[in-house]
Amino acid sequence: MIVETKVKVIVHYPQAAEPFKDDADRNETIGQFKVRVLKAFGLVEGPTPDGNVVTYTLYHHKDPLENMNQTLGELAGDHKELTLKLAQQITQGA
């Protein structure tokens, strides 16, 4: 029996022309993967010069991925492919 160690992940970000596609390790955590996704899209979380704070959230279907320690394999289950969406949130400064 062959155990699949990779999962194909496609991340759609509305402001990007093309989605991010990767054959990721099933043991990679959501947190580790998110860092790579942000880098691929050239995005940075944190305060902006105008005093706002920008954050990004990955979604699977309509569910936000909040557990950064969950692995892609746990999220994918028996599936060989995951489709995620990246959304931007801007919090107004004080």
C-alpha distances in whole Angstrom, upper triangle without the diagonal:
4,6,10,12,15,17,20,23,26,30,33,36,39,41,39,39,35,32,30,27,24,21,21,18,17,19,22,25,27,30,28,27,31,33,31,32,35,36,34,37,39,40,41,42,45,49,50,54,55,54,51,48,45,41,38,36,32,32,29,30,34,32,33,31,33,30,30,28,25,22,21,17,19,22,19,17,14,16,16,19,22,26,29,32,34,38,41,43,47,49,52,54,57
4,6,9,12,14,17,20,23,26,30,33,36,38,36,36,32,29,27,23,21,17,17,15,14,16,19,22,24,27,25,24,28,29,27,28,32,32,31,33,36,37,38,39,42,46,47,51,52,51,48,45,42,38,35,33,30,29,26,28,32,30,31,28,31,28,28,25,23,20,18,15,18,20,17,15,13,15,13,17,20,23,26,29,32,35,38,41,44,46,50,51,54
4,6,9,11,15,17,21,24,27,30,34,36,33,34,30,27,25,21,19,15,14,12,11,13,16,18,21,23,22,21,24,26,24,25,29,29,28,31,33,34,35,35,39,42,44,48,49,48,45,42,39,35,32,30,26,26,23,25,29,27,28,25,27,25,24,22,19,16,15,12,14,16,14,12,11,12,11,15,17,21,23,27,29,32,35,37,41,43,46,48,51
4,6,8,11,14,17,20,24,27,30,32,30,30,26,23,21,18,15,11,11,9,8,11,14,16,18,21,20,18,21,23,21,22,26,26,25,27,30,30,32,32,36,39,41,45,46,45,42,39,36,32,29,27,23,23,21,23,26,25,25,23,25,23,22,20,18,14,12,10,13,14,12,11,10,10,8,11,14,18,20,23,25,29,32,34,38,40,43,45,48
4,7,10,13,17,19,23,25,29,31,28,29,25,22,19,16,13,10,8,6,6,8,10,13,16,18,16,15,19,20,18,19,23,23,22,25,27,28,29,30,33,37,38,42,43,42,40,36,33,30,27,25,22,22,20,23,26,24,24,21,23,21,19,18,16,12,10,8,12,14,12,12,11,12,10,12,14,17,19,22,24,27,30,32,36,38,41,43,46
4,7,9,13,16,19,22,25,27,25,25,22,18,16,13,9,6,5,5,5,9,10,13,14,17,15,13,16,18,16,16,20,20,19,22,24,25,26,27,31,34,36,39,41,40,37,34,31,27,24,22,19,20,18,20,23,22,22,19,22,20,18,17,15,12,9,8,12,13,10,12,11,11,8,9,11,14,16,19,21,24,27,30,33,35,39,40,44
4,6,10,13,16,19,22,24,22,23,19,16,14,11,8,6,5,6,6,10,10,12,13,16,15,12,15,17,15,15,19,19,18,20,23,23,25,26,29,33,34,38,39,38,35,32,29,25,22,20,16,16,14,17,20,19,19,17,20,18,17,17,14,11,8,7,11,10,8,10,10,8,5,6,7,10,12,16,18,21,24,27,31,33,37,38,41
4,7,10,13,16,20,21,19,19,16,12,11,7,6,4,6,9,9,13,12,14,14,17,15,12,15,17,14,13,17,18,16,18,21,22,24,25,28,32,33,36,37,37,34,31,27,25,21,19,16,16,14,16,19,19,19,17,20,20,19,19,16,13,10,10,14,12,10,12,12,9,6,5,6,8,11,14,16,20,23,26,29,32,35,37,41
4,7,10,13,16,18,16,17,13,10,8,6,5,6,7,10,10,13,12,13,11,14,13,10,12,14,12,10,14,15,13,15,18,18,21,21,25,28,29,33,34,33,30,27,24,21,17,15,12,12,11,13,16,16,16,14,17,17,16,17,15,12,9,11,13,11,9,13,14,11,9,6,5,6,7,10,12,16,19,22,25,28,32,34,37
4,7,10,13,15,13,13,10,6,6,5,7,9,10,13,14,17,15,15,13,16,15,12,12,15,13,10,13,15,12,13,16,17,20,21,24,27,28,31,32,32,29,26,22,20,16,15,11,11,11,12,15,16,16,15,18,19,18,19,17,15,12,14,16,13,12,16,16,13,11,8,6,5,6,8,10,14,17,20,24,27,30,32,36
4,7,10,12,10,12,9,5,5,6,9,12,12,15,16,18,15,15,12,14,14,11,10,13,11,8,10,13,10,10,14,14,16,17,21,24,24,28,28,28,25,22,19,16,12,11,8,9,10,11,13,14,13,13,16,17,16,18,17,16,13,16,17,14,14,17,19,16,15,11,8,6,5,5,7,10,13,17,20,23,26,29,32
4,6,9,8,9,8,5,7,9,12,15,16,19,19,21,19,18,15,17,17,14,13,15,14,10,12,14,12,10,14,14,17,17,21,23,23,27,27,27,24,22,18,16,12,12,9,10,11,11,13,14,14,14,18,20,19,21,20,19,16,19,20,17,16,20,21,18,17,14,11,8,6,5,6,9,12,15,18,22,25,27,31
4,6,5,8,8,6,8,11,14,18,18,21,22,23,20,20,16,17,18,15,12,14,14,10,10,13,11,8,12,11,14,15,18,20,20,23,23,24,21,19,15,13,10,10,9,11,13,14,14,15,14,15,18,20,19,22,21,21,18,22,22,19,19,23,25,22,21,17,14,11,9,6,5,7,9,13,15,19,22,24,28
4,6,8,9,9,11,14,18,21,21,25,25,27,24,23,20,21,21,18,16,18,17,13,13,16,14,11,14,13,16,17,20,21,20,23,23,24,21,19,16,15,12,13,12,13,15,15,15,17,16,18,20,23,22,25,24,24,22,25,26,22,22,26,27,24,24,20,17,14,12,8,8,8,9,13,15,19,21,24,28
4,7,9,10,12,16,19,22,23,26,27,28,25,24,21,21,22,19,17,18,17,13,12,14,13,9,11,11,14,15,18,20,18,21,21,22,19,18,15,15,13,14,14,15,18,18,18,20,19,20,22,25,23,27,26,26,24,27,28,25,25,29,30,27,26,22,20,17,14,11,10,9,10,13,14,18,20,23,26
4,6,7,9,12,16,19,20,24,25,27,24,23,20,21,21,18,16,17,15,12,12,13,10,7,10,11,14,16,20,21,20,23,23,24,22,20,17,16,14,15,15,16,18,19,19,21,20,20,23,25,23,26,26,25,22,26,27,24,24,28,29,25,24,20,18,15,14,11,10,11,12,16,17,21,23,26,29
4,7,10,13,16,20,21,25,26,28,26,26,23,24,23,20,19,19,18,14,15,15,12,10,13,14,18,20,23,25,23,26,26,28,25,24,20,20,18,19,18,19,20,20,21,23,22,23,26,28,26,29,28,27,24,27,29,26,25,29,30,26,24,21,19,16,16,14,13,15,16,19,21,25,27,29,33
4,7,9,13,16,18,22,23,25,23,23,21,22,21,18,17,18,16,13,14,14,11,10,13,15,18,20,24,26,25,28,28,30,27,25,21,20,17,18,16,17,18,19,20,22,21,21,24,26,25,27,26,24,21,24,26,23,22,26,26,23,21,17,16,13,13,12,12,15,16,20,22,26,28,31,35
4,6,10,13,15,18,20,22,19,20,17,19,18,14,14,15,13,10,12,13,10,9,13,14,17,19,23,25,25,28,29,29,26,24,20,19,15,15,13,14,15,16,17,19,18,18,21,23,21,23,22,21,18,20,22,19,18,22,23,19,18,14,13,10,10,9,10,13,15,19,21,25,28,30,34
4,7,10,12,15,17,19,16,17,15,16,15,11,11,13,10,7,10,10,7,8,11,13,16,18,21,24,24,27,29,29,26,24,20,18,15,15,12,14,15,16,18,19,18,17,20,21,19,21,20,18,15,18,20,18,17,21,22,18,16,13,12,10,10,10,10,13,15,19,22,25,28,30,34
4,7,9,13,14,17,15,16,15,17,15,12,13,14,11,9,13,13,10,11,15,16,19,21,25,28,28,31,32,32,30,27,23,21,18,17,14,15,15,17,19,20,19,18,21,21,20,21,19,17,14,16,19,17,15,19,19,16,13,10,10,9,10,12,13,16,19,22,25,28,31,33,37
4,6,9,11,14,12,14,13,15,13,10,12,13,10,9,13,13,11,13,16,17,20,21,25,28,29,32,34,34,31,28,24,22,19,18,15,16,16,18,21,21,20,18,21,20,18,19,18,15,12,14,17,15,14,17,18,15,12,10,10,11,12,14,14,18,21,24,27,30,33,35,38
4,7,9,12,11,14,14,16,14,11,14,15,12,12,16,16,14,17,19,21,23,24,28,31,32,35,37,37,34,31,27,25,21,20,17,18,17,19,22,22,21,19,22,21,19,19,17,14,11,12,15,15,13,15,15,13,10,9,10,12,13,16,17,21,24,27,30,32,36,38,41
4,6,8,7,10,11,13,11,8,12,13,10,11,15,15,14,16,19,20,21,22,26,29,31,34,36,35,32,29,26,23,20,18,15,17,16,19,21,20,19,17,19,18,15,15,14,10,8,9,13,12,11,14,15,13,11,10,10,12,13,16,17,20,23,25,28,31,34,36,39
4,5,5,9,11,13,11,9,13,14,13,14,17,17,17,20,22,22,23,24,27,31,33,36,38,37,34,31,28,25,22,20,17,19,17,20,23,21,21,17,19,17,15,14,13,9,7,8,11,12,11,13,14,13,11,12,12,15,16,19,19,23,25,27,30,33,36,37,40
4,6,8,10,13,12,10,14,16,15,16,19,20,19,21,24,24,25,25,28,32,34,37,39,37,35,31,28,25,22,20,17,17,15,19,21,19,19,16,18,15,14,12,10,6,5,4,8,9,8,10,11,11,10,11,11,14,15,18,19,23,25,27,30,32,36,38,40
4,6,9,11,10,10,14,15,15,16,19,20,20,22,24,24,24,24,27,31,33,36,38,37,34,30,28,24,22,20,17,18,17,21,23,20,19,16,17,14,12,10,9,5,6,6,8,10,11,12,14,14,13,14,14,17,17,20,20,23,26,27,30,32,36,37,39
4,7,8,6,7,10,11,11,13,15,16,16,19,20,20,20,20,23,27,29,33,34,33,31,27,24,21,18,17,15,16,16,19,21,19,17,14,15,13,10,9,8,5,6,8,10,11,12,14,16,16,15,14,13,16,15,17,17,21,22,24,27,29,32,33,36
4,5,5,6,9,10,11,12,14,16,17,19,20,19,19,18,21,25,27,31,32,30,28,24,22,18,16,14,12,14,14,18,19,17,15,11,11,9,6,5,5,4,6,9,9,10,12,14,17,17,16,16,14,15,14,16,16,18,20,22,24,26,29,30,33
4,6,5,6,9,10,10,12,14,15,16,18,17,17,16,19,22,24,28,29,28,25,21,19,15,13,11,9,11,11,15,16,13,11,8,9,7,5,6,6,6,6,10,10,9,11,14,17,16,16,15,12,13,11,13,12,15,17,18,21,23,26,28,30
4,5,5,7,9,10,11,13,14,16,17,15,14,13,16,19,22,25,27,25,23,19,17,13,12,10,10,13,14,18,18,16,13,9,9,8,4,6,8,9,10,13,13,13,15,18,21,20,20,18,16,16,14,15,13,15,16,17,20,21,24,25,28
4,6,5,7,9,10,11,13,15,16,15,14,14,17,21,23,26,28,27,25,21,19,16,14,13,12,15,16,20,21,18,16,12,13,11,8,9,10,9,10,13,14,14,16,18,21,20,19,18,16,17,15,16,15,17,18,20,22,23,27,28,30
4,5,5,6,9,10,11,13,14,14,14,14,18,22,23,27,28,27,25,21,18,15,13,12,10,13,13,17,18,17,14,11,13,12,9,10,11,9,8,12,13,12,14,17,19,18,16,15,12,13,11,13,12,15,16,19,21,23,27,28,31
4,5,5,6,9,10,11,12,11,11,11,14,18,20,23,25,24,21,17,14,11,9,8,7,11,13,16,17,15,12,10,11,11,9,11,12,11,11,15,15,14,15,19,21,20,19,16,14,13,11,11,9,12,13,15,17,20,23,24,27
4,6,5,6,9,10,10,9,9,10,13,17,18,22,24,23,21,17,14,12,10,11,11,15,17,20,20,19,16,13,14,14,11,13,14,14,14,17,18,17,19,22,24,23,22,19,17,17,14,14,12,14,14,16,18,20,23,24,27
4,6,5,6,9,10,10,11,13,16,20,21,24,26,25,23,20,17,15,12,13,12,15,17,20,21,20,18,15,16,16,13,15,16,14,13,17,18,17,18,21,23,21,20,17,16,15,14,14,12,15,16,18,20,23,26,27,30
4,5,5,6,9,8,10,12,16,19,20,23,25,24,22,19,15,13,10,11,9,13,14,17,18,18,15,14,15,16,14,16,16,15,13,17,18,16,17,21,23,20,19,16,14,13,11,11,9,12,13,16,18,21,24,26,29
4,5,5,6,5,7,8,12,15,16,19,21,21,18,15,12,10,8,10,10,14,16,19,19,19,16,15,16,17,14,17,18,17,16,20,21,19,20,24,26,24,23,20,17,16,13,12,9,11,11,14,15,18,21,22,26
4,5,5,6,8,10,14,17,17,20,22,22,20,18,15,13,12,14,14,17,19,22,23,22,20,18,19,20,17,19,20,19,18,21,23,22,22,26,28,25,24,21,19,18,16,15,13,15,14,17,18,21,24,24,28
4,6,8,11,13,17,20,20,22,24,25,23,20,17,16,13,15,14,17,19,21,22,22,20,19,20,21,18,21,21,19,18,21,23,21,21,25,26,24,22,19,17,16,14,14,12,14,15,18,20,23,26,27,30
4,6,9,12,15,18,17,20,22,22,20,18,14,14,11,13,13,16,18,20,21,21,19,18,20,22,19,22,22,21,19,23,24,22,22,26,28,25,23,20,18,16,14,13,10,12,12,15,17,20,23,24,28
4,7,10,13,16,15,17,19,20,18,16,13,13,12,15,15,19,21,23,24,24,21,20,21,23,20,23,24,23,22,25,27,25,25,29,31,28,27,24,21,20,17,16,13,14,13,16,17,20,22,23,26
4,7,10,12,12,15,17,17,15,13,10,10,9,12,13,17,20,22,22,21,18,18,19,20,18,21,22,22,21,25,26,24,25,28,31,28,27,24,21,19,16,14,11,11,10,12,13,16,18,19,23
4,7,9,10,13,15,15,13,10,8,8,9,12,14,18,21,23,23,22,19,18,18,20,17,20,22,22,22,26,26,24,26,29,32,30,29,26,23,22,18,17,13,13,11,12,12,14,16,17,20
4,7,9,12,14,13,11,8,5,5,7,10,13,16,20,22,21,20,17,16,15,17,15,19,20,21,21,25,25,23,26,29,32,30,29,26,23,22,18,16,13,12,9,10,10,11,14,14,18
4,7,10,12,10,8,5,5,6,10,13,16,19,23,25,24,22,19,18,17,19,17,21,23,24,25,28,28,26,29,32,35,33,33,30,27,25,22,20,16,14,11,11,10,10,12,12,15
4,7,8,6,6,4,6,9,12,16,19,22,26,28,26,25,21,22,20,22,21,24,26,28,28,32,32,30,32,35,38,37,36,33,30,28,25,22,19,17,13,12,9,9,10,9,12
4,5,5,5,6,7,11,14,17,20,23,27,29,27,27,23,24,23,25,24,27,29,30,30,34,34,32,34,37,40,38,37,34,31,29,26,23,19,17,13,12,10,10,10,9,13
4,5,7,9,11,14,17,21,24,27,31,32,31,30,27,27,27,29,27,31,33,34,34,38,38,36,38,41,44,42,41,38,35,33,29,26,23,20,17,16,13,13,12,10,13
4,6,9,11,15,18,21,25,27,31,32,30,30,27,28,27,30,28,32,34,35,35,39,39,36,38,42,45,42,42,39,35,33,30,26,23,20,16,15,11,11,9,8,10
4,7,10,13,17,20,23,26,30,31,29,28,25,26,25,27,26,30,32,33,34,37,37,35,37,40,43,41,41,38,35,33,29,26,22,20,16,14,10,9,7,5,7
4,7,10,13,16,20,22,26,27,25,25,21,23,21,24,23,27,29,31,31,34,34,31,34,37,40,38,38,35,31,29,26,22,19,16,12,10,7,6,5,4,8
4,7,10,13,17,19,23,25,23,22,19,19,18,21,20,23,25,27,27,31,30,28,31,34,37,35,35,32,28,26,23,20,16,14,10,8,6,5,7,7,10
4,7,10,14,16,20,22,20,19,16,17,16,19,18,22,23,24,24,28,28,25,27,31,34,32,32,28,25,23,19,16,13,10,7,6,5,6,9,10,14
4,7,10,13,17,19,17,16,13,13,13,15,14,18,19,21,21,24,24,22,24,27,30,28,28,25,22,20,16,14,10,8,6,5,7,8,12,13,16
4,7,10,13,16,14,14,10,11,11,14,13,16,17,18,18,21,21,19,21,24,27,25,25,22,18,16,12,10,7,6,5,6,9,11,15,17,20
4,6,10,12,11,10,7,7,8,11,11,14,14,16,15,19,18,15,18,21,24,22,22,19,16,14,10,8,6,5,7,8,11,13,17,19,22
4,7,10,10,9,6,6,8,11,10,13,12,13,12,15,15,12,14,17,20,18,18,15,12,10,6,6,5,6,9,11,15,17,21,23,26
4,6,6,5,4,6,9,11,12,15,13,14,12,15,15,11,13,16,19,17,17,14,11,9,5,5,6,8,11,13,16,19,22,25,28
4,6,5,6,7,11,12,13,15,13,13,11,13,12,9,10,13,15,13,14,12,8,7,5,7,9,11,15,16,20,22,26,29,31
4,6,8,10,13,15,17,19,16,16,14,16,15,11,12,14,16,14,16,13,10,8,7,8,11,12,16,17,21,23,27,30,32
4,7,9,12,15,17,19,17,18,16,19,17,14,15,17,19,18,19,17,13,11,9,9,11,11,14,15,19,21,24,27,29
4,6,9,11,14,16,14,15,14,16,15,11,13,16,18,17,19,17,13,12,10,10,11,12,15,15,19,20,24,26,29
4,6,9,11,14,12,14,14,17,15,12,14,17,20,19,20,18,14,13,10,9,9,10,12,12,16,17,21,23,26
4,6,7,10,9,11,11,13,12,9,12,15,18,17,18,16,13,12,10,10,10,11,13,14,18,19,23,25,27
4,6,9,9,12,13,16,14,12,15,17,21,20,22,20,16,16,13,13,13,13,14,14,17,18,21,23,25
4,5,6,9,11,13,11,11,14,16,19,19,21,19,16,17,15,16,15,16,18,18,21,21,25,26,28
4,6,8,10,13,12,11,15,17,20,20,20,19,16,17,14,15,14,16,17,17,20,21,24,25,28
4,6,9,11,10,11,14,15,19,19,20,19,17,18,17,18,18,19,21,21,24,24,28,29,31
4,7,8,7,7,11,12,15,16,17,16,14,16,14,17,17,19,21,22,25,26,29,31,33
4,5,5,6,9,10,13,13,14,14,12,14,14,17,17,20,22,23,27,28,32,33,35
4,5,5,6,8,11,11,11,10,8,11,11,14,15,18,21,23,26,28,32,33,36
4,5,5,6,8,9,9,10,10,13,14,17,19,22,24,26,30,31,35,37,40
4,6,5,9,10,12,12,11,14,14,17,19,22,24,26,29,31,34,36,38
4,6,9,9,11,10,8,11,11,14,16,18,21,23,26,28,32,34,36
4,6,5,7,7,6,9,11,14,17,20,23,25,29,31,34,36,39
4,6,8,10,10,13,14,18,20,23,26,28,32,33,37,39,42
4,7,9,10,14,16,20,23,26,29,31,35,37,40,43,45
4,6,7,11,13,17,20,23,27,29,33,35,38,41,44
4,7,10,13,17,20,23,27,29,33,35,39,41,44
4,7,10,14,16,20,23,26,30,32,36,38,41
4,6,10,13,16,20,22,26,29,32,34,38
4,7,10,13,17,20,23,26,30,32,35
4,7,10,13,16,20,22,26,29,32
4,6,10,13,17,19,23,26,29
4,7,10,13,16,20,22,26
4,7,10,13,16,19,22
4,7,10,13,16,19
4,6,10,13,16
4,6,9,13
4,6,9
4,7
4
